[in-house]
Amino acid sequence: MNNKLALIAIAVLLVGGAIVTFTKPNAPKNMSMNGHSTPQGPVFTVSDVKVPALNLTEMRGQAAYTDNCAACHGERGIGTEQGPPFLNRVYVPGHHGDASFFSAAQNGVNQHHWPFGNMPAQPQVTTGDLKAIVAYVRAIQSANGFAQ
Ligand code: HEC
């Protein structure tokens, strides 16, 4: 191969590499594509999270979420060292339907997807607040690309 051809070959490889690098989905690095791996701690920062205009129910949910869920699931669902983020494929509606939120709060959750330990039941949260929490979480998820 003469020098010119070698240079062209290198240029093609570089451009190809750049295309692959820049077209990758903007997925957090410590998460597998099916979302079943076990990232440690938050992946998003609060300022990364887009908050859509919230309706009254979603606003009620935001308040109840902040009081009862955010200590572990993080402000705006970003997760903490105590619990998983809801901004994650694992928790899209098709994977964890709304019923799983009621069940989690009413019965608690045994550790199964993550290394955070069990989720204790949250019996203090009313059904009305839970409905609102689900509405809020779904609003945040869908505004940040986790609609389904
Ligand atoms: C003390 C920490 C803590 C609090 C408070 C908490 N969670 Fe959790 N939650 C967890 C952990 C840890 C898991 C992950 C369990 C696993 O899959 O390994 C979890 C999982 C879940 C799941 C997934 C359930 C499933 O079927 O896999 C839902 C839904 C959920 N939490 C909703 C809530 C809601 C709603 C609140 C507030 C009312 C809340 N959590 C408060 C720690 C917490």
Boltz pocket constraint, residues with backbone or C-beta under 6 A from the ligand:
constraints:
  - pocket:
      binder: B
      contacts: [[A, 64], [A, 65], [A, 68], [A, 69], [A, 70], [A, 71], [A, 72], [A, 73], [A, 82], [A, 83], [A, 84], [A, 96], [A, 100], [A, 101], [A, 102], [A, 104], [A, 105], [A, 109], [A, 110], [A, 111], [A, 112], [A, 113], [A, 114], [A, 115], [A, 116], [A, 117], [A, 118], [A, 119], [A, 120], [A, 122], [A, 125], [A, 133]]
      max_distance: 6.0
